Amino acid sequence: MAKKIDSPCISVCQLKGGLCTGCGRSVEEIRHWKSMKRPEKITALKRADQRRKKLNK
C-alpha cells in the first residue's frame, strides 16, 4: 500500500491572490486536500512548489 501524503501546510496560512504564501496551494487545493487521491495530491504538491518559488522571488 502506498504511503499517505501529508498536507504541506506549515501553519503560515496567509492568502495572497488566492494562494497560500506558506504552502503555495490554491484555495481550492486546500479545500479539497483530504478528498484528493494520491496522484492529485502529487500534482498539487508540484504546482504548489512552483508557485512558492515564484512567490519568494
Buried (B, 14 or more C-beta within 10 A) or exposed (E): EEEEBEEBEEEEEEEEEEBBBBBBBBEEBBEBBEEBEEEBBEEBBEBBEEBBEEBEE
